[in-house]
Amino acid sequence: MALAAILVAAAAGFAVLNGANNGSTLVAIATTSTSLLPVTAIAVLAGGVVLGPLLLGTAVATTLSTRLVDARGPVGEQAFLVGILAAMAVIGLLAWQRLPSSLTLATIGGLAGAGIASGLHMSWTVALLAVALAVAVPLVTGVVTFGISRGLLATGPAMGYRGLDRRRLRWFRDASFALQALAYATNDGQRMLAVLIVALRAGWPGDSLDAPLYAALALAFALGAVLGTRRMAHGSPAQLAPAGTFERSIASVMASFAAFSSSLLGIPVSMTQTTSAALVGAHATVGARRVRWEEAPKLLTAWVLTLPASAAAGAAGSFALGWVK
């Protein structure tokens, strides 16, 4: 029961960190692409955290809590906790340095490192597929977004999309963000749910995830988004391209479809990475100068560091825990 309580506390802290990291980034994109106020954007994201798994399932959370590393039993539950704490530590360090990062890669790396160091069975198939998709999905999304945006640009006069009135354009922008919030909740946002699943297995009262648990997680996520919105907006994907453009909404839609597709496989992908690639693809259609390429190296550097650093931290944490015992 003590381990379950610690896992629940870790889930709450992890949800706050998710909000401060991913939530604030998505809010930065929303408030520069739509008519939404930050508080409204945060409410939409929190609503997605609740509705996403209830409507579309928890396949990604199951992968992280069971398929990637077998976190069943006392040893598995402890290793899972160490892996999550390792991911939080690495992300916290990058945030302190004002660098964007990938919580998805940090979670995968932390769990894998802690699991291997603890002698747990790890599915290399799932791990390699997750890493492969982490690279492939953003690249494919960027290319596909470029093609679709180029097609819309070429047929725009005939289709009339460039001539959309302000009301319809605002509706499209707001709807694209709502779709992105739902996609986030059904994919890499389920990292938070995975911790609760392990806590329930460790003895926390209750048999399964339910609406009150989702709501509590959403509140913690919203708190993190509020705390991190101002700080993490700088250096986020929102800085990669001009604000308030139709192309930004297209990028949000394409990133959402990519996340939904990956969810069907139960594999998490980074919404931050995918959205960044989609933004580059969408804005490159109207000229390379529309993309602020100077921001890209900062994003890439953080992503490259995240996975190995988290794996090393997870392994070190498990070794340390075993030594203390």
N, C-alpha and C positions, 0 to 999 in steps of 0.2 A: 504493500500500500504506500510505503514511503517513496519508493521509486516511481509509482504512478503519480503521486503528488508532484514530484520533481518534474516529471515529464509534462504534466499539465501546466506547471509554471513555465517550463521551457517553451511549450506551445504558445502561451500568451506572449512571452518575450519574442519568440520567433515571428508571431503575427505582427507585432509592433514593428519589428525590423523589416518585414516584408512591406508593410505600409510605408515606412520611411524610405525604403529603397525603390521598389517597383511602383508602389502606389503613388509616390510623389512624382516619379518620372512620367507615369501615365497622366497624372493631373497636369503636369507641365505641358504635355502635348495637347490635352483637351482644352486648356484655357487659352492656348495660342492658336488653336484650330477651330474652336467652336465659340458659341456665345455663352457657354457655361461658366458660372463662377466657381472658384476653387471648392467652396463648401458643397456645391451641387455635384461637382465631379467626384468628390470623395464619397458622397452619399450614393451615387450611381455605382461606384466601384464596390462599396460595402454591400450594396444590394446584390451585386453580381456574386460576391463571395457566398452569400446565403443561397441564392437561386440556382447558381451554376451546378453545384453537385446534386441538389435536390431534383433538378430537371434532367440533367444529363449524366449523372453517375459520378463515381469516384475511382475510375480506372487508374488515373495517374497516382492518386494517393495510395492505392493498393500496390502499385509497382514499387513505389519508394519504401513502403512499410514491410513488404514481403518478398516481391520478386527480385529486386536488385540485390539486397542482402537479407538473409533469413533472420529477421529480428524477432523471432519467437523464442520464448524462454528467457530466464533471467540474464544469461550472458548476451543474448541478442538484444534485449531491451536496453541493457547498459551500453552496449556498443552503439546502438542507435542514438541514445542520448549524447554520447561522446561525439558522434559524427555531426549531430545537429549543432552542438555547442562549438565544434571546430568551425563549421560553416559560418556561424554567427560571428565568431572571433575574426575570421578572415574578412568577412563583409564589413564588420565594424571598423577594422583597420583601414580598408580601402575608403570607406565613407569618411573617416577621420582625415584622410589625405585628399578628400574631395575628388575621389576617382569613382566613376560609375563602375558597376560590376555585374556579374551574372549570379544571382542567387540560385538559379537552377544548377549551374555548373558547380557552385560551391557546395550545394547539398549533395549532389552526386559524388563529388570528390571526398567530402567529409565522411559520408556513409561508407564509401568503398574503402577508404583508408582505415577507418575504425573497424570495419568488418573483417578485413584481411588480417589486421594486427591481432584481432581477437580470435582468429581461427574459425570464423563463420563461413558457411557456404555462400559464395557470391556467384551470381549468374553473369558470366562474362559476356554471354550473348546480349543480355539486357544492357550491360554497361557499355559494350562496344556500339550497340545500336543507338544508345542515348548520346554518346559522343559523336557518332557519325551524323545523327540528325541535328545535333547542336551546330555542326558545321554546314550540313547540306541544306537544312530548312531555310535559314536566313539567305543563303546564296540563291537558292531556287526562287524564294519569295521575291528577292530583289529583281531577278531577271524577269519573272512573270509579271511583276508590277510594272517594270519598264515597258514590257510589250503591251500590256493592257492600257497603260497611260498613253503610250505612243499611238495606239489605235484610237483612243478617245480624242486625242489631240487632232488626229487626222480627220476624224469623222465628226468632230465637235460642231462645226457649223450646221451639218445636216441633222445631227441628233438634237442640237439645241442645248447641249449641256453647258456650254459657255454662256448661254443666254438665260440661265436659270434665274428666276427672280430671287430676291433676298430671302423671302420666307421659305421657299423650297430648298435653297442652298443651305440655310441654317438648319432645316429639318434633316437634311442629308448628313451634315456634319455632326449633329447631336446623335442621330441614329447610329452613325459609324462608331462613335465612342461607346455607346451603350452596347453595341455588338462586341467591341473590344473588351469591355469589362466582363461580359459573359464568357468570352473566350479565355480570358486570363483566369477566371474562376474554375474553368473546366480543365485547365492545363497546369502551368507552372504555379498557379496560386494554390494548388492542392498540396504543395509542400506542407502547408500549415495543418491540413487535415491528417496527413500521414503521422504527424507527431501525436495527435489525439487518438488515432487508431492504435498506436503502440501503447499509449497510456491506458486505454480501455483494456487491452490485453494484459497489462501489468497489474490490473486490479482496481482501476478507477471505477466507481459505481456507474453502472449502465452497461447495456449489452451492445449498443451500436450508436453511431452518430445520429443525432436528431436535430431538429430545428433550433432548440435552445443553444446547443453547442455551436452550431453554425452562427447563430446571432452573436454569441459571446466572442467568437473568433473574428467576426466582422467588425465588432466594436473595437477590439484591440488593433485590427488592421487600420481602421479609420483613424484611431489615435495616432498610429505611426505615420500615416499619410499627412495628418495635420502638423505633426512635429517636423516632418522632413520635407514638406513642400518647398519652402523657401530655400533650404540648404542644398537639396539635391537637384533642383531645377537646372543649376549650372553644370554644364558638362553632360547633360542627358541627351537622348536622341532628339529632344525638342530643339537643340542647338544645331542640328545637322542641316536644316533647311529652313527657308523663310516661313514665317508664321501666317496663319489665316488664309491658307490657300486650299483650292479644291483638291490639289494633289495630295495634301496631307490626309484628307478624308479617305481618298482611294487607298493610301498606304495603310491606314488603320483597318480598312475592310480586308485587304489582302493578308495582313498580319493575323487577323482574326481567323480567316479561313485556314491559314497554315496551322494555327494553334488547334483548331477543331480537328483537323486531319490527323495531327500527331496524337491527339487525345484518343482517337479510335484505336491506336496501337498501345495506348496506356503509357506512352513515353513523353516525359516533359521536355519542352523546348523553351528557351528564354524569350519571353515576349519583348524584352528590351532589345535583344539582338535582332529578332525578326522584324520589329518595327523600324529599327535603324536601317536595315537593309531595304525594307519597303520604301522608306522615305528617300533613300538615295536613288532607288530605281524610279520612283515617281517623279522626282524633281530633275533627274538627269535628262528626261525627255524634252525639257524646255531649255536645256543648256547646262553644261557642266558647272558654269559659274553660279548656278542657283544652289548648288550643294556646297556647304561650308566644309571643305575637305580637311581643313586644319583641325577640326574637332574629331575626325575619325581615328587618328593615331592614339588619342587618349582612351577612347573606347576600346580599341583593339588590344592595347597594352594591358588594361585591366582584365579583359576577358581571358587573355593568354595566361595571366598569372593566377587567375581564380582557381582553376581546377587543380593544378599541381600543389598549390599552396594549401588548399583545403584538404587534399588527400594526405599531405605530409602532417598537417595539424591533427587530423583524425587519427592517423597511425600513432603519432606521438602521444596523444591523449590516451589511447587504449593501452599503450605500453606503460605509461605512467600509472594508470589505474591498476594494471596488473602488478606493477612493482609495489604499489602501496599495499595491496592485498597480501 
